[in-house]
Amino acid sequence: FIQRLHRLVEGAPRVPSGMPQDWSAAARGLRRATHRTIGAVTEALEGFNYNVAVARIYEFTNAIGEADRAGAEGDASLEWARFEAIEAAARLIGPMMPHLAEEMYERLHPGSATLVADLPWLEADIALAAAESVTIAVQILGKLRGTIEVAPAAEKELVLAAAAAETNVARLLEGKRVVKTIYVPGRIVNFVVAG
């Protein structure tokens, strides 16, 4: 794990100038992972669950690697998001591994006299941590028949229409009478049919 953190810092982009206006899908995904991790690590540390905090940071390093593989060459927004992510990892490990945190931060900001220990604790941006879409299971009589992707705040009518229009579901509902529709927001739609 420590070697993985060192490799991240060695491959980190230089301190980026100005925040990009347009974000690629890979950059948005990495920023979401960054802010979710900040929230999860903060919660774990507040509950004195240091092993959980380290586990979340470990998972986060995997997310950084996945974003690198998914991103396009020369994607400036991904470089900005990657720097933000690596800097966040360096700061988040501070309570558990202070020497490593300071070394990583100094490599990210060469010549800086700032210490991680003197920086305020990171705060998760709830808007960035929120999912852009959720996957909802679509069932007929309790059996999974398909899935749909919708916005987390999508209206019930929109979700039900998308569920009924899913290719496999539409085929199986054809000619059947829907007696009841069960909808659990963000999770499932279940069509109960007669005959």
Salt bridges, closest charged atoms under 4 A:
GLU10 OE2 - ARG107 NH1 3.60
GLU59 OE2 - ARG56 NH1 3.02
ASP68 OD1 - ARG82 NE 2.83
GLU84 OE1 - ARG31 NE 2.80
GLU84 OE2 - HIS35 NE2 3.24
GLU87 OE2 - HIS109 NE2 2.56
GLU103 OE2 - HIS6 ND1 3.81
GLU103 OE2 - ARG107 NH2 3.47
GLU132 OE2 - ARG28 NE 2.84
GLU132 OE2 - ARG32 NH2 3.10
